[in-house]
Amino acid sequence: MSAFADVHFEKYHGTGNDFLVIDAETYVPDRRGLASRECDRETGVGADGILFLALEDRYNPPRVIMTLVQPDGGTAPMCGNGARCAGRWAMERTGSDEVMIDTQAGTRRAYRVEGDGSDGYDGSHGNDSDEQDQDQDDRIAVEMGDPTFDPKSIPVLADEPVIEEPIEGLEVTVVNTGVPHAVAFVDDVDAVDLEAVAKPVRHADAFPLGTNVNLASPDTEGFRQRTFERGVEGETDACGTGAVAIAAAARRLGLADGDSISVSPPGGNLEVVFDGDTATLIGPVEHEFDGEVQTTHFSSFDP
């Protein structure tokens, strides 16, 4: 058997948060090594992670099992924009406007929402095709569950919820939206050196599993967002679980009222809608292009 094989992928992004999507039935002997190599934006295809998706279309609605392998070789229990991309991928294959997504953080329902295309990503990921216009006309929503501030559920080493408390010099509110997030509200997200303030918090002893770090600042429509993402180990154009974390923290702190909160990362606009404590994340998804990458049977991550 050859040590090398070509693996087909599809490239998707949700408001600039981009992923290589690989059918989980495809044999990939070293998922971590493939993610580390191909997510690199200088030497690989470039992405915020690889989604390995297993479609089970015998169910009604169809189900898809989602595993996200991040550039550092680890897996994330949940990814909001990744789940929206997974939902779109499954919808394209089944013709259904609703799918169930099985993640390590639980099962999430995704569905198609008619939109006006005003919140689409307008950066380097896009193209000028008619398909892009259609992509932006239809938004994908995913039910994200109930954000929790419970320290044990995040986890964070604290006896009480961490609400506007200093950690490594940054005043943060800590919440889990499928993965842990530390949220800091500032006057202007662009005036802060994100990497400088986020890295110490990302690796703080208070977080046994580490944390994502978000900066948010109010604007006329809602909140602007910048996220330093765990596993990517840098800033991403969008972070869906981070957008939900910002919205949940804003509600907790009395910075937002109403059931619909707009959160705008660099890659576009997201909407977080609450039904009681349960959050739904809504935004555009684009299928960018298809391609092939080469995999190997020899793993750089093997012990």
VOVEXDREN-815638 format. One record per residue (C-alpha): residue in three letters; x, y, z. Coordinates in Angstrom, 3 decimals. Layout:
# VOVEXDREN-815638
BAZA res        x        y        z
BAZA ALA        X        Y        Z
...
# end
This chain:
# VOVEXDREN-815638
BAZA res        x        y        z
BAZA MET    0.000    0.000    0.000
BAZA SER    1.266    3.459   -0.857
BAZA ALA    2.242    5.682    2.052
BAZA PHE    0.511    8.625    0.401
BAZA ALA   -3.063    9.227   -0.735
BAZA ASP   -5.042   12.159   -2.063
BAZA VAL   -7.885   13.294    0.167
BAZA HIS  -10.771   15.349   -1.201
BAZA PHE  -11.849   18.399    0.807
BAZA GLU  -14.376   21.190    0.517
BAZA LYS  -13.618   24.671    1.825
BAZA TYR  -16.350   26.517    3.739
BAZA HIS  -16.407   29.644    5.834
BAZA GLY  -18.899   31.263    8.185
BAZA THR  -18.258   35.025    8.393
BAZA GLY  -14.603   34.375    7.601
BAZA ASN  -14.150   31.533   10.107
BAZA ASP  -12.912   28.972    7.577
BAZA PHE  -12.643   25.196    7.555
BAZA LEU  -11.619   22.314    5.358
BAZA VAL  -14.460   19.797    5.325
BAZA ILE  -13.597   16.112    4.831
BAZA ASP  -16.098   13.280    4.700
BAZA ALA  -15.376   11.151    7.783
BAZA GLU  -15.653    7.996    5.673
BAZA THR  -12.391    9.005    4.002
BAZA TYR   -9.449    7.219    5.573
BAZA VAL   -7.083    9.766    7.111
BAZA PRO   -4.466    7.955    9.239
BAZA ASP   -3.205   11.106   10.934
BAZA ARG   -5.921   13.713   11.354
BAZA ARG   -3.840   15.817   13.708
BAZA GLY   -0.852   15.902   11.391
BAZA LEU   -3.052   16.790    8.412
BAZA ALA   -4.686   19.644   10.314
BAZA SER   -1.363   20.997   11.512
BAZA ARG    0.047   20.994    7.973
BAZA GLU   -2.898   22.085    5.855
BAZA CYS   -4.329   24.742    8.177
BAZA ASP   -1.053   26.653    7.919
BAZA ARG   -1.793   29.768    5.859
BAZA GLU    1.703   29.999    4.431
BAZA THR    2.513   26.398    3.546
BAZA GLY   -0.899   24.690    3.445
BAZA VAL   -4.387   25.422    2.157
BAZA GLY   -5.026   27.668    5.126
BAZA ALA   -7.918   27.279    7.565
BAZA ASP   -8.989   27.599   11.188
BAZA GLY   -9.473   23.831   11.400
BAZA ILE  -10.614   20.660    9.645
BAZA LEU  -14.184   19.419   10.062
BAZA PHE  -14.508   15.644    9.721
BAZA LEU  -18.207   15.060    9.049
BAZA ALA  -20.124   11.774    9.072
BAZA LEU  -23.569   12.047    7.472
BAZA GLU  -26.379    9.782    8.628
BAZA ASP  -29.198   10.570    6.201
BAZA ARG  -31.465    7.702    7.260
BAZA TYR  -32.826    9.917   10.031
BAZA ASN  -35.485   12.611    9.698
BAZA PRO  -34.153   15.214   10.002
BAZA PRO  -30.733   14.011    8.810
BAZA ARG  -27.875   13.846   11.330
BAZA VAL  -24.219   14.678   10.945
BAZA ILE  -21.461   13.789   13.404
BAZA MET  -18.943   16.642   13.638
BAZA THR  -15.338   16.391   14.784
BAZA LEU  -13.221   19.551   14.619
BAZA VAL   -9.447   19.100   14.565
BAZA GLN   -7.678   22.391   15.147
BAZA PRO   -4.348   23.628   13.787
BAZA ASP   -2.542   22.664   16.999
BAZA GLY   -3.699   19.061   16.544
BAZA GLY   -6.286   19.173   19.324
BAZA THR  -10.046   18.815   19.058
BAZA ALA  -12.670   21.304   20.204
BAZA PRO  -15.929   20.048   21.726
BAZA MET  -17.938   22.737   19.945
BAZA CYS  -17.518   25.403   17.274
BAZA GLY  -20.448   27.638   16.406
BAZA ASN  -19.393   28.655   12.916
BAZA GLY  -18.037   25.170   12.288
BAZA ALA  -21.440   23.737   13.194
BAZA ARG  -23.112   26.186   10.822
BAZA CYS  -20.742   25.079    8.047
BAZA ALA  -21.435   21.442    8.912
BAZA GLY  -25.149   22.156    8.729
BAZA ARG  -24.838   23.747    5.307
BAZA TRP  -22.688   20.821    4.067
BAZA ALA  -25.304   18.303    5.219
BAZA MET  -28.164   20.340    3.774
BAZA GLU  -26.480   20.391    0.375
BAZA ARG  -26.301   16.595    0.403
BAZA THR  -29.767   15.825    1.685
BAZA GLY  -31.914   18.647    0.333
BAZA SER  -33.190   19.216    3.864
BAZA ASP  -33.421   22.676    5.428
BAZA GLU  -32.887   21.191    8.892
BAZA VAL  -30.226   18.839   10.284
BAZA MET  -29.114   17.610   13.687
BAZA ILE  -25.413   17.947   14.487
BAZA ASP  -23.793   15.624   17.018
BAZA THR  -20.850   17.351   18.722
BAZA GLN  -18.779   16.560   21.798
BAZA ALA  -20.746   19.313   23.556
BAZA GLY  -24.097   17.715   22.710
BAZA THR  -26.536   17.518   19.811
BAZA ARG  -27.376   20.803   18.118
BAZA ARG  -30.144   21.612   15.623
BAZA ALA  -29.190   23.625   12.531
BAZA TYR  -31.601   25.095   10.027
BAZA ARG  -31.760   27.478    7.089
BAZA VAL  -32.961   31.067    7.613
BAZA GLU  -33.948   33.351    4.761
BAZA GLY  -31.925   36.564    4.877
BAZA ASP  -31.219   39.698    2.909
BAZA GLY  -27.516   39.031    2.310
BAZA SER  -26.473   42.146    4.213
BAZA ASP  -24.334   40.258    6.730
BAZA GLY  -22.071   38.332    4.353
BAZA TYR  -18.305   38.258    4.611
BAZA ASP  -16.762   40.740    2.166
BAZA GLY  -13.085   39.926    2.616
BAZA SER  -10.534   37.780    0.808
BAZA HIS  -12.442   34.499    1.178
BAZA GLY  -15.223   35.549   -1.204
BAZA ASN  -15.657   35.438   -4.956
BAZA ASP  -17.855   37.213   -7.478
BAZA SER  -19.987   34.272   -8.543
BAZA ASP  -23.748   33.963   -8.457
BAZA GLU  -23.204   31.184   -5.898
BAZA GLN  -21.770   33.719   -3.469
BAZA ASP  -24.913   35.854   -3.760
BAZA GLN  -27.040   32.798   -3.048
BAZA ASP  -24.793   31.850   -0.119
BAZA GLN  -25.372   35.238    1.480
BAZA ASP  -29.142   35.226    0.840
BAZA ASP  -29.558   32.122    3.012
BAZA ARG  -28.241   32.176    6.548
BAZA ILE  -27.621   29.102    8.671
BAZA ALA  -28.733   29.025   12.297
BAZA VAL  -27.530   26.600   14.952
BAZA GLU  -29.030   26.180   18.392
BAZA MET  -26.167   26.595   20.852
BAZA GLY  -27.779   25.517   24.122
BAZA ASP  -27.635   27.452   27.397
BAZA PRO  -24.446   29.405   28.130
BAZA THR  -23.232   28.689   31.656
BAZA PHE  -21.295   30.795   34.129
BAZA ASP  -20.857   27.874   36.540
BAZA PRO  -17.125   27.634   37.347
BAZA LYS  -17.019   23.816   37.324
BAZA SER  -18.734   23.659   33.931
BAZA ILE  -16.343   26.097   32.250
BAZA PRO  -13.932   25.026   33.920
BAZA VAL  -12.301   27.857   35.854
BAZA LEU  -10.719   27.633   39.288
BAZA ALA  -13.148   29.748   41.274
BAZA ASP  -15.788   29.264   43.948
BAZA GLU  -18.252   31.691   42.361
BAZA PRO  -18.966   32.796   38.785
BAZA VAL  -16.181   34.999   37.445
BAZA ILE  -17.921   38.252   36.559
BAZA GLU  -15.738   41.239   35.676
BAZA GLU  -12.781   39.901   37.633
BAZA PRO   -9.112   40.517   36.761
BAZA ILE   -7.204   37.543   35.341
BAZA GLU   -3.646   38.191   34.206
BAZA GLY   -4.325   41.928   34.042
BAZA LEU   -7.532   41.721   31.991
BAZA GLU  -10.969   42.220   33.549
BAZA VAL  -13.051   39.346   32.236
BAZA THR  -16.370   37.600   32.555
BAZA VAL  -16.041   33.843   32.104
BAZA VAL  -18.663   31.688   30.385
BAZA ASN  -18.899   28.338   28.622
BAZA THR  -20.820   28.244   25.324
BAZA GLY  -19.696   24.743   24.385
BAZA VAL  -16.084   25.730   25.029
BAZA PRO  -14.658   28.132   27.654
BAZA HIS  -14.515   31.868   26.947
BAZA ALA  -13.173   34.888   28.800
BAZA VAL  -14.917   38.091   27.681
BAZA ALA  -13.563   41.604   28.250
BAZA PHE  -15.592   44.684   27.338
BAZA VAL  -13.440   47.601   26.162
BAZA ASP  -14.074   50.985   24.596
BAZA ASP  -12.604   50.068   21.196
BAZA VAL  -11.527   46.544   20.227
BAZA ASP   -9.181   47.921   17.538
BAZA ALA   -7.277   50.053   20.047
BAZA VAL   -6.140   47.004   22.047
BAZA ASP   -3.200   44.726   21.234
BAZA LEU   -5.236   41.521   21.269
BAZA GLU   -2.336   39.085   21.278
BAZA ALA   -0.539   40.912   24.076
BAZA VAL   -3.520   40.954   26.438
BAZA ALA   -5.049   37.613   25.413
BAZA LYS   -2.101   35.225   25.562
BAZA PRO   -1.577   35.448   29.339
BAZA VAL   -5.303   34.866   29.911
BAZA ARG   -5.418   32.028   27.371
BAZA HIS   -2.761   30.141   29.374
BAZA ALA   -3.674   31.363   32.870
BAZA ASP   -3.498   28.814   35.682
BAZA ALA   -7.127   29.651   36.466
BAZA PHE   -8.192   27.704   33.356
BAZA PRO   -7.264   23.996   33.604
BAZA LEU   -8.134   23.457   29.927
BAZA GLY   -7.204   26.931   28.716
BAZA THR   -9.715   29.407   27.350
BAZA ASN  -10.637   31.469   24.339
BAZA VAL  -10.308   35.212   24.888
BAZA ASN  -12.702   37.793   23.451
BAZA LEU  -12.648   41.571   23.333
BAZA ALA  -15.967   43.313   22.745
BAZA SER  -16.916   46.950   22.356
BAZA PRO  -20.399   48.426   21.900
BAZA ASP  -21.453   50.012   18.638
BAZA THR  -24.725   51.309   17.249
BAZA GLU  -25.888   47.853   16.141
BAZA GLY  -24.635   45.705   19.013
BAZA PHE  -21.047   44.682   19.739
BAZA ARG  -17.828   44.449   17.780
BAZA GLN  -15.768   41.337   18.419
BAZA ARG  -12.176   40.182   18.299
BAZA THR  -11.213   36.692   19.452
BAZA PHE   -7.938   34.982   20.287
BAZA GLU   -8.891   31.362   19.715
BAZA ARG   -7.628   28.412   21.675
BAZA GLY   -6.273   25.719   19.341
BAZA VAL   -5.676   28.209   16.536
BAZA GLU   -3.435   30.155   18.932
BAZA GLY   -4.138   33.437   17.234
BAZA GLU   -6.888   35.783   16.123
BAZA THR   -9.610   34.426   13.858
BAZA ASP  -11.871   36.411   11.520
BAZA ALA  -14.858   35.154   13.501
BAZA CYS  -15.712   32.873   16.402
BAZA GLY  -19.295   31.701   16.813
BAZA THR  -19.012   30.387   20.357
BAZA GLY  -17.229   33.663   21.163
BAZA ALA  -20.088   35.707   19.713
BAZA VAL  -22.530   33.785   21.913
BAZA ALA  -20.221   34.305   24.900
BAZA ILE  -20.165   38.068   24.281
BAZA ALA  -23.953   38.201   23.981
BAZA ALA  -24.451   36.093   27.117
BAZA ALA  -21.963   38.182   29.107
BAZA ALA  -23.565   41.419   27.887
BAZA ARG  -26.954   40.199   29.107
BAZA ARG  -25.491   39.105   32.425
BAZA LEU  -23.880   42.529   32.931
BAZA GLY  -26.916   44.515   31.805
BAZA LEU  -25.122   45.847   28.723
BAZA ALA  -27.778   44.509   26.353
BAZA ASP  -31.483   43.948   26.542
BAZA GLY  -33.862   42.265   24.167
BAZA ASP  -33.681   38.786   22.738
BAZA SER  -31.592   39.538   19.613
BAZA ILE  -28.011   40.802   19.847
BAZA SER  -25.781   41.656   16.885
BAZA VAL  -22.115   40.705   17.210
BAZA SER  -19.684   41.778   14.491
BAZA PRO  -16.281   40.074   14.229
BAZA PRO  -13.866   41.183   11.479
BAZA GLY  -15.379   38.659    9.039
BAZA GLY  -18.971   39.885    9.019
BAZA ASN  -22.085   40.052   11.154
BAZA LEU  -23.575   37.404   13.411
BAZA GLU  -26.866   37.437   15.261
BAZA VAL  -27.385   35.776   18.643
BAZA VAL  -31.032   35.188   19.521
BAZA PHE  -32.148   34.092   22.989
BAZA ASP  -35.236   32.101   23.876
BAZA GLY  -35.069   32.340   27.629
BAZA ASP  -31.481   31.286   28.381
BAZA THR  -31.078   29.241   25.203
BAZA ALA  -28.984   30.876   22.465
BAZA THR  -29.164   30.463   18.704
BAZA LEU  -26.337   31.653   16.433
BAZA ILE  -27.289   32.931   12.965
BAZA GLY  -25.097   34.051   10.067
BAZA PRO  -24.043   33.411    6.469
BAZA VAL  -22.085   30.377    5.267
BAZA GLU  -20.206   30.165    1.982
BAZA HIS  -18.944   27.083    0.134
BAZA GLU  -15.741   28.477   -1.348
BAZA PHE  -14.049   25.742   -3.387
BAZA ASP  -13.039   22.077   -3.493
BAZA GLY   -9.593   20.546   -3.693
BAZA GLU   -7.312   17.701   -2.682
BAZA VAL   -4.559   17.368   -0.118
BAZA GLN   -2.045   14.600    0.307
BAZA THR   -2.036   12.536    3.466
BAZA THR    0.656   10.233    4.760
BAZA HIS    0.708    7.139    6.953
BAZA PHE    3.615    8.546    8.950
BAZA SER    2.505   10.855   11.746
BAZA SER    4.521   13.701   13.179
BAZA PHE    2.301   13.352   16.259
BAZA ASP    3.013    9.643   16.818
BAZA PRO    4.742    8.946   20.158
# end
